[in-house]
Amino acid sequence: MDYKDTLLMPKTEFPMRGNLPKREPEIQARWEEQEIYKKVQERTKDRPLYVLHDGPPYANGNLHMGHALNKTLKDFIVRYKSMSGYCAPYVPGWDTHGLPIEQALTNKGVKRKEMSVKEFRELCAKYAYEQIDNQRTEFKRLGVRGDWDNPYITLKPEFEAQQILVFGEMAKKGYIYKGKKPVYWSPSSESALAEAEIEYQDKRSASIYVSFAVTDGKGVLEEGTNIVIWTTTPWTIPANLAISVHPDLNYVVVETAGDKYLVGEALLESVKQTVGWEDVKILNSLKGSELEYVVTKHPIYDRSSLVILGEHVTTESGTGCVHTAPGHGEDDFYVGQKYGLDVLCPVDDKGVMTEEAPGFSGLFYDQANKPITEKLKEVGALLHLEFFTHSYPHDWRTKKPVIFRATAQWFASIKDFRDDLLEAIKEVKWVPGWGETRLFNMVRDRGDWCISRQRVWGVPIPVFYAENGEEIITDETIQHVAALFREHGSNIWFEKEAKELLPEGFTHPGSPNGNFTKETDIMDVWFDSGSTHQAVLVERDDLQRPADLYLEGSDQYRGWFNSSLTTSVAVTGKAPYKGVLSHGFVNDGEGRKMSKSIGNVIVPAKIANQYGAEIIRLWVSSVDYQADVRISDEILKQVSEVYRKIRNTFRFLLGNLADFNPETDAIEYNQLREVDQFLLVRLNRLVKKVRNAFENYDFMTIYHEVNNFCTLDLSSFYMDFAKDVLYIEAKDNYERRAMQTVMYESVVTLSKLLSPILPHTADEVWSFIPGVSEESVQLTDIPDYKELENADELEVKWSKFLELRDDVLKALEEARNKKIIGKSLTAKVTLYVNDETKALLDSLKESMKQLFIVSGFEVAGSIEQAPEDTLKLEHAAIVVEKAEGETCERCWVVTPDVGADSDHPTLCPRCAAVVKENY
């Protein structure tokens, strides 16, 4: 007889190799056939609703690792919620309007100015849908489950209609107004920008000190005294209308080289050093408030510059006297309004100086710096010039510098409901906690929101103008335009005349002749995405407002979190979200930002093709995502190794369940051996930790706890010594069925716990588990934590045993290195123990030989009785020697009893009995 044939070796078709790049698309195709999203929603439809609202990625270009991190985190949460008592729909969305798509078409050779607005917008829409299709495919390849056939898209008519209603409601409450004031302006985009569209990069600028001669000192300054200002934007000097001083600061008049100058007292020393003044004599000291209405002469033009008071003036740098150009600075604008100054802005849409800057018209603003500086030097007003590099605002799309420029724009007035916004922020749960402070400070300090853009690819601002120039925004016009957009889309705004867009028979006292015009600006794209709480959460029947969670990158505190809060509080008085969770950015393995120029860009599609989407997902679970995270080939290889261990654990469990029927073969908990109960206690503790970690968005804990359970509790301990039972004993042996019961519970529980993180693998495992009825693990619930009998006692007791076992394994390893033994089954272990360890071993009814995987085991006495050269470790003195006897041909145990049964001379008595009874 070939005794190998009598062993119950593992049998399973679950493959050892994941082969994820090939197998995942097959699994995803099966999900499509099963309509798994629909089935999950149907199964959970009567449960409480949980809404994670998707922040729309921009429909342009392939996915980057930030997209993968974001969507995978969302998928973890939605999948978990649908398996833990909620109905958790996931409706993905896309942001589709704005400059990047216009720019992409221009780069493709589309000539915008040679076609109608309608034609260009149709091309933009076509391009956006192409990008959506591409990105949707890539998101689905990552295993993200959602209503992919019915996403929300900001260019769709129903979305645009709701956005119009949001605008109208804000206008009705008086929050929308048109005004001329400085805003971030991008000459490269020829459009106004919001704060969220600004990023900071280093820029080299000129730093100049300029003197303004006093022409009317109002009795406090002598004529000819020079007030010194400092600026890093020489091109704004032609727009200067005033000099601001702080009313409470001290200022001094000094004399050097026969000339008199006025500067802030606290800055005198730095000005002296920078400008190079020597032999400086202080002639007079006075408060800033005394300087109000002093008149100086503009250094280049024949006009006056008034000295005014401004609380924004500081002594951090400069001279304490601030160059004030109301058309080019926010503080300048507001202080200028108090003094009735003009809003002079001699720069056009393209950033070119106009005729209002005589001598410099036609020059690009940055190119005007040099001739303006030379002119100041020529007239003797330039005291010092140097260059320095500093952080400066840039257009986040074109990556080129922006300027502050006063233009007529539409604004949402934040000040009118700022207190409501700040209160709403306090009602939200922020993870991490510093997010609350960050957004609170942003809202507290921000100015009004410029919502107009001078482009064509976007949602029009639904305002009409009467013949007398009066703005028309009424409930009637808003409702009518919204209805038109819902039926025809916003293209109709550009296709029809104003009269055709107004309600039939509409009249207005400002238009006695019945003539009207319409606004040509579009809305900031942040108004688009900021309206999703109305256009998606309210518009769709399967969602609700407020959402339970918004989850985006930390850059969205100034973006989507901010714009959504603003529009929602303006319209409803409440935040659109109950909770906000943010994540960091993805850098390379060295912590550097990914850049094509550096060549360190890692693309999700490439990882999925090389390693599999499961490895991306497992990587996401392994990182502290609330901070910036790192990814590299080396990191992915480490994650792949963890995946391999998890997969091998599944394979071993499944392989040993080939002949197990959970209906007939499972053993009740209280009938199991202690070691089996202990493993179920550990499994149950894992359930508790994993559920708690999911609730707290702590996926890194899940990664480590599951890995430790598979590696330590199962692989290194339970599955290691289980082989002597599972393979050797008879099919229906009690101990074997007990271990199969534990393994069955383990494989079912692990596949459920890991389903949100490794859905492909969990579903694959599920298809091999005997006795499960559901067609997918996604149609089950996460196990509940159970209060198992004697759980605490068992954990304490067996944890102590595992510490002892570790000592024995070290002793076996040392003996193996000394060639005393080969495999552990060739060894006999003798222990000399203290009273506590003896009591522990006496209380264990399991076979110590099996637990230690040795052929002989003996407790010989106390530690004090151990021979002098015995290896003494923490819990025992341990002697390892070669076991006496012959090796059983079937189980490989070494025992003197081999051959006791004459029918089976090469077997030990246990194996002989099993073979006789069953074969």
ChimeraX attribute file (.defattr): number of C-alpha atoms within 10 A of each C-alpha:
attribute: neighborCount
match mode: 1-to-1
recipient: residues
	/A:1	8
	/A:2	8
	/A:3	14
	/A:4	11
	/A:5	10
	/A:6	18
	/A:7	19
	/A:8	18
	/A:9	15
	/A:10	17
	/A:11	14
	/A:12	17
	/A:13	10
	/A:14	19
	/A:15	12
	/A:16	14
	/A:17	10
	/A:18	19
	/A:19	12
	/A:20	20
	/A:21	17
	/A:22	14
	/A:23	15
	/A:24	23
	/A:25	18
	/A:26	13
	/A:27	18
	/A:28	20
	/A:29	12
	/A:30	12
	/A:31	17
	/A:32	12
	/A:33	9
	/A:34	13
	/A:35	11
	/A:36	19
	/A:37	18
	/A:38	13
	/A:39	13
	/A:40	20
	/A:41	19
	/A:42	12
	/A:43	13
	/A:44	19
	/A:45	16
	/A:46	11
	/A:47	14
	/A:48	11
	/A:49	20
	/A:50	20
	/A:51	26
	/A:52	27
	/A:53	27
	/A:54	23
	/A:55	24
	/A:56	19
	/A:57	19
	/A:58	19
	/A:59	25
	/A:60	20
	/A:61	14
	/A:62	14
	/A:63	18
	/A:64	15
	/A:65	20
	/A:66	19
	/A:67	19
	/A:68	23
	/A:69	25
	/A:70	22
	/A:71	24
	/A:72	25
	/A:73	23
	/A:74	23
	/A:75	23
	/A:76	24
	/A:77	21
	/A:78	24
	/A:79	24
	/A:80	25
	/A:81	23
	/A:82	26
	/A:83	24
	/A:84	19
	/A:85	16
	/A:86	20
	/A:87	24
	/A:88	27
	/A:89	26
	/A:90	25
	/A:91	23
	/A:92	24
	/A:93	25
	/A:94	24
	/A:95	21
	/A:96	29
	/A:97	28
	/A:98	22
	/A:99	21
	/A:100	17
	/A:101	22
	/A:102	20
	/A:103	16
	/A:104	15
	/A:105	17
	/A:106	12
	/A:107	10
	/A:108	8
	/A:109	9
	/A:110	15
	/A:111	11
	/A:112	14
	/A:113	8
	/A:114	9
	/A:115	11
	/A:116	12
	/A:117	16
	/A:118	16
	/A:119	12
	/A:120	20
	/A:121	21
	/A:122	14
	/A:123	16
	/A:124	23
	/A:125	17
	/A:126	12
	/A:127	18
	/A:128	23
	/A:129	17
	/A:130	15
	/A:131	20
	/A:132	24
	/A:133	12
	/A:134	16
	/A:135	21
	/A:136	21
	/A:137	12
	/A:138	18
	/A:139	22
	/A:140	16
	/A:141	20
	/A:142	26
	/A:143	24
	/A:144	27
	/A:145	26
	/A:146	21
	/A:147	15
	/A:148	17
	/A:149	9
	/A:150	10
	/A:151	17
	/A:152	22
	/A:153	25
	/A:154	25
	/A:155	22
	/A:156	16
	/A:157	20
	/A:158	22
	/A:159	23
	/A:160	25
	/A:161	26
	/A:162	25
	/A:163	27
	/A:164	27
	/A:165	22
	/A:166	26
	/A:167	23
	/A:168	26
	/A:169	20
	/A:170	21
	/A:171	20
	/A:172	15
	/A:173	11
	/A:174	12
	/A:175	19
	/A:176	21
	/A:177	14
	/A:178	15
	/A:179	12
	/A:180	15
	/A:181	23
	/A:182	27
	/A:183	26
	/A:184	26
	/A:185	26
	/A:186	27
	/A:187	23
	/A:188	16
	/A:189	20
	/A:190	15
	/A:191	19
	/A:192	28
	/A:193	24
	/A:194	21
	/A:195	16
	/A:196	17
	/A:197	18
	/A:198	20
	/A:199	17
	/A:200	14
	/A:201	16
	/A:202	13
	/A:203	14
	/A:204	12
	/A:205	18
	/A:206	17
	/A:207	17
	/A:208	21
	/A:209	22
	/A:210	24
	/A:211	22
	/A:212	25
	/A:213	24
	/A:214	25
	/A:215	18
	/A:216	19
	/A:217	19
	/A:218	15
	/A:219	10
	/A:220	13
	/A:221	21
	/A:222	15
	/A:223	17
	/A:224	17
	/A:225	22
	/A:226	24
	/A:227	24
	/A:228	25
	/A:229	22
	/A:230	22
	/A:231	19
	/A:232	18
	/A:233	16
	/A:234	24
	/A:235	26
	/A:236	26
	/A:237	22
	/A:238	22
	/A:239	23
	/A:240	24
	/A:241	25
	/A:242	28
	/A:243	28
	/A:244	25
	/A:245	30
	/A:246	24
	/A:247	18
	/A:248	14
	/A:249	17
	/A:250	18
	/A:251	27
	/A:252	21
	/A:253	22
	/A:254	22
	/A:255	19
	/A:256	14
	/A:257	10
	/A:258	7
	/A:259	10
	/A:260	20
	/A:261	20
	/A:262	27
	/A:263	23
	/A:264	27
	/A:265	21
	/A:266	18
	/A:267	18
	/A:268	21
	/A:269	11
	/A:270	13
	/A:271	21
	/A:272	14
	/A:273	10
	/A:274	14
	/A:275	14
	/A:276	10
	/A:277	14
	/A:278	11
	/A:279	10
	/A:280	14
	/A:281	13
	/A:282	16
	/A:283	12
	/A:284	13
	/A:285	15
	/A:286	17
	/A:287	17
	/A:288	23
	/A:289	17
	/A:290	18
	/A:291	23
	/A:292	21
	/A:293	18
	/A:294	21
	/A:295	23
	/A:296	26
	/A:297	21
	/A:298	22
	/A:299	23
	/A:300	17
	/A:301	13
	/A:302	7
	/A:303	12
	/A:304	19
	/A:305	23
	/A:306	24
	/A:307	25
	/A:308	25
	/A:309	26
	/A:310	25
	/A:311	12
	/A:312	12
	/A:313	19
	/A:314	18
	/A:315	14
	/A:316	9
	/A:317	12
	/A:318	23
	/A:319	27
	/A:320	29
	/A:321	26
	/A:322	25
	/A:323	25
	/A:324	28
	/A:325	29
	/A:326	28
	/A:327	28
	/A:328	27
	/A:329	20
	/A:330	19
	/A:331	17
	/A:332	26
	/A:333	22
	/A:334	16
	/A:335	22
	/A:336	24
	/A:337	13
	/A:338	11
	/A:339	13
	/A:340	9
	/A:341	18
	/A:342	14
	/A:343	22
	/A:344	20
	/A:345	24
	/A:346	24
	/A:347	27
	/A:348	18
	/A:349	17
	/A:350	15
	/A:351	21
	/A:352	19
	/A:353	26
	/A:354	18
	/A:355	13
	/A:356	14
	/A:357	20
	/A:358	13
	/A:359	17
	/A:360	21
	/A:361	16
	/A:362	17
	/A:363	18
	/A:364	18
	/A:365	23
	/A:366	16
	/A:367	14
	/A:368	20
	/A:369	20
	/A:370	13
	/A:371	15
	/A:372	19
	/A:373	20
	/A:374	13
	/A:375	15
	/A:376	21
	/A:377	16
	/A:378	11
	/A:379	10
	/A:380	12
	/A:381	21
	/A:382	20
	/A:383	18
	/A:384	16
	/A:385	16
	/A:386	11
	/A:387	11
	/A:388	11
	/A:389	12
	/A:390	12
	/A:391	11
	/A:392	16
	/A:393	22
	/A:394	22
	/A:395	26
	/A:396	17
	/A:397	15
	/A:398	15
	/A:399	15
	/A:400	16
	/A:401	22
	/A:402	25
	/A:403	23
	/A:404	20
	/A:405	30
	/A:406	26
	/A:407	21
	/A:408	13
	/A:409	20
	/A:410	22
	/A:411	19
	/A:412	23
	/A:413	21
	/A:414	20
	/A:415	17
	/A:416	14
	/A:417	14
	/A:418	20
	/A:419	13
	/A:420	17
	/A:421	25
	/A:422	19
	/A:423	15
	/A:424	21
	/A:425	24
	/A:426	13
	/A:427	14
	/A:428	18
	/A:429	17
	/A:430	19
	/A:431	17
	/A:432	13
	/A:433	11
	/A:434	10
	/A:435	18
	/A:436	20
	/A:437	13
	/A:438	14
	/A:439	19
	/A:440	19
	/A:441	12
	/A:442	15
	/A:443	23
	/A:444	15
	/A:445	10
	/A:446	12
	/A:447	16
	/A:448	18
	/A:449	22
	/A:450	26
	/A:451	22
	/A:452	25
	/A:453	27
	/A:454	19
	/A:455	20
	/A:456	22
	/A:457	29
	/A:458	25
	/A:459	28
	/A:460	23
	/A:461	21
	/A:462	25
	/A:463	19
	/A:464	22
	/A:465	19
	/A:466	20
	/A:467	17
	/A:468	12
	/A:469	12
	/A:470	14
	/A:471	17
	/A:472	18
	/A:473	17
	/A:474	16
	/A:475	14
	/A:476	12
	/A:477	19
	/A:478	25
	/A:479	17
	/A:480	18
	/A:481	24
	/A:482	24
	/A:483	19
	/A:484	19
	/A:485	24
	/A:486	18
	/A:487	13
	/A:488	15
	/A:489	20
	/A:490	26
	/A:491	21
	/A:492	16
	/A:493	23
	/A:494	17
	/A:495	13
	/A:496	10
	/A:497	13
	/A:498	17
	/A:499	16
	/A:500	12
	/A:501	20
	/A:502	19
	/A:503	14
	/A:504	9
	/A:505	7
	/A:506	10
	/A:507	15
	/A:508	15
	/A:509	11
	/A:510	17
	/A:511	15
	/A:512	11
	/A:513	11
	/A:514	14
	/A:515	15
	/A:516	23
	/A:517	16
	/A:518	21
	/A:519	14
	/A:520	17
	/A:521	22
	/A:522	21
	/A:523	25
	/A:524	28
	/A:525	25
	/A:526	20
	/A:527	22
	/A:528	27
	/A:529	27
	/A:530	26
	/A:531	29
	/A:532	29
	/A:533	26
	/A:534	24
	/A:535	24
	/A:536	25
	/A:537	20
	/A:538	15
	/A:539	16
	/A:540	12
	/A:541	8
	/A:542	17
	/A:543	21
	/A:544	20
	/A:545	19
	/A:546	21
	/A:547	21
	/A:548	18
	/A:549	22
	/A:550	22
	/A:551	21
	/A:552	27
	/A:553	23
	/A:554	19
	/A:555	14
	/A:556	17
	/A:557	21
	/A:558	18
	/A:559	19
	/A:560	24
	/A:561	25
	/A:562	20
	/A:563	21
	/A:564	24
	/A:565	25
	/A:566	28
	/A:567	27
	/A:568	26
	/A:569	21
	/A:570	26
	/A:571	20
	/A:572	13
	/A:573	16
	/A:574	22
	/A:575	28
	/A:576	30
	/A:577	25
	/A:578	19
	/A:579	19
	/A:580	22
	/A:581	18
	/A:582	21
	/A:583	23
	/A:584	18
	/A:585	20
	/A:586	23
	/A:587	21
	/A:588	18
	/A:589	16
	/A:590	10
	/A:591	13
	/A:592	12
	/A:593	15
	/A:594	18
	/A:595	12
	/A:596	8
	/A:597	7
	/A:598	9
	/A:599	8
	/A:600	16
	/A:601	17
	/A:602	19
	/A:603	14
	/A:604	24
	/A:605	21
	/A:606	11
	/A:607	18
	/A:608	20
	/A:609	13
	/A:610	14
	/A:611	19
	/A:612	24
	/A:613	29
	/A:614	25
	/A:615	25
	/A:616	26
	/A:617	25
	/A:618	22
	/A:619	23
	/A:620	24
	/A:621	25
	/A:622	18
	/A:623	18
	/A:624	16
	/A:625	23
	/A:626	17
	/A:627	15
	/A:628	16
	/A:629	20
	/A:630	19
	/A:631	20
	/A:632	16
	/A:633	12
	/A:634	10
	/A:635	14
	/A:636	17
	/A:637	13
	/A:638	14
	/A:639	20
	/A:640	19
	/A:641	13
	/A:642	20
	/A:643	20
	/A:644	15
	/A:645	15
	/A:646	20
	/A:647	21
	/A:648	19
	/A:649	23
	/A:650	23
	/A:651	23
	/A:652	20
	/A:653	24
	/A:654	26
	/A:655	18
	/A:656	24
	/A:657	25
	/A:658	18
	/A:659	16
	/A:660	20
	/A:661	16
	/A:662	18
	/A:663	9
	/A:664	7
	/A:665	15
	/A:666	18
	/A:667	18
	/A:668	10
	/A:669	16
	/A:670	11
	/A:671	11
	/A:672	19
	/A:673	16
	/A:674	18
	/A:675	20
	/A:676	20
	/A:677	24
	/A:678	25
	/A:679	24
	/A:680	20
	/A:681	21
	/A:682	18
	/A:683	23
	/A:684	22
	/A:685	18
	/A:686	21
	/A:687	24
	/A:688	15
	/A:689	17
	/A:690	22
	/A:691	21
	/A:692	15
	/A:693	17
	/A:694	19
	/A:695	14
	/A:696	11
	/A:697	20
	/A:698	19
	/A:699	25
	/A:700	18
	/A:701	19
	/A:702	24
	/A:703	21
	/A:704	14
	/A:705	18
	/A:706	21
	/A:707	17
	/A:708	15
	/A:709	19
	/A:710	25
	/A:711	17
	/A:712	13
	/A:713	19
	/A:714	22
	/A:715	19
	/A:716	12
	/A:717	18
	/A:718	19
	/A:719	21
	/A:720	15
	/A:721	18
	/A:722	21
	/A:723	20
	/A:724	17
	/A:725	19
	/A:726	24
	/A:727	18
	/A:728	21
	/A:729	23
	/A:730	22
	/A:731	17
	/A:732	12
	/A:733	13
	/A:734	17
	/A:735	18
	/A:736	21
	/A:737	25
	/A:738	24
	/A:739	27
	/A:740	27
	/A:741	23
	/A:742	24
	/A:743	24
	/A:744	23
	/A:745	18
	/A:746	21
	/A:747	22
	/A:748	22
	/A:749	20
	/A:750	24
	/A:751	23
	/A:752	27
	/A:753	26
	/A:754	23
	/A:755	25
	/A:756	29
	/A:757	29
	/A:758	23
	/A:759	29
	/A:760	24
	/A:761	23
	/A:762	24
	/A:763	20
	/A:764	20
	/A:765	23
	/A:766	23
	/A:767	16
	/A:768	17
	/A:769	23
	/A:770	17
	/A:771	11
	/A:772	13
	/A:773	11
	/A:774	11
	/A:775	13
	/A:776	20
	/A:777	25
	/A:778	24
	/A:779	18
	/A:780	17
	/A:781	17
	/A:782	25
	/A:783	17
	/A:784	12
	/A:785	14
	/A:786	12
	/A:787	11
	/A:788	14
	/A:789	12
	/A:790	13
	/A:791	18
	/A:792	12
	/A:793	11
	/A:794	18
	/A:795	18
	/A:796	11
	/A:797	17
	/A:798	17
	/A:799	13
	/A:800	15
	/A:801	18
	/A:802	14
	/A:803	12
	/A:804	19
	/A:805	17
	/A:806	17
	/A:807	20
	/A:808	24
	/A:809	14
	/A:810	14
	/A:811	20
	/A:812	26
	/A:813	17
	/A:814	15
	/A:815	19
	/A:816	16
	/A:817	11
	/A:818	10
	/A:819	10
	/A:820	14
	/A:821	20
	/A:822	15
	/A:823	12
	/A:824	21
	/A:825	21
	/A:826	23
	/A:827	27
	/A:828	23
	/A:829	23
	/A:830	20
	/A:831	25
	/A:832	24
	/A:833	24
	/A:834	15
	/A:835	12
	/A:836	10
	/A:837	18
	/A:838	17
	/A:839	11
	/A:840	14
	/A:841	17
	/A:842	10
	/A:843	10
	/A:844	15
	/A:845	10
	/A:846	12
	/A:847	10
	/A:848	17
	/A:849	18
	/A:850	19
	/A:851	18
	/A:852	23
	/A:853	23
	/A:854	21
	/A:855	23
	/A:856	23
	/A:857	19
	/A:858	13
	/A:859	14
	/A:860	13
	/A:861	16
	/A:862	16
	/A:863	18
	/A:864	11
	/A:865	11
	/A:866	20
	/A:867	12
	/A:868	9
	/A:869	8
	/A:870	15
	/A:871	18
	/A:872	18
	/A:873	14
	/A:874	10
	/A:875	22
	/A:876	22
	/A:877	26
	/A:878	24
	/A:879	23
	/A:880	24
	/A:881	16
	/A:882	19
	/A:883	22
	/A:884	15
	/A:885	14
	/A:886	18
	/A:887	21
	/A:888	22
	/A:889	18
	/A:890	21
	/A:891	21
	/A:892	16
	/A:893	26
	/A:894	23
	/A:895	19
	/A:896	13
	/A:897	18
	/A:898	23
	/A:899	17
	/A:900	14
	/A:901	16
	/A:902	10
	/A:903	10
	/A:904	18
	/A:905	15
	/A:906	20
	/A:907	27
	/A:908	25
	/A:909	18
	/A:910	16
	/A:911	25
	/A:912	21
	/A:913	15
	/A:914	17
	/A:915	20
	/A:916	10
	/A:917	9
	/A:918	9
	/A:919	10
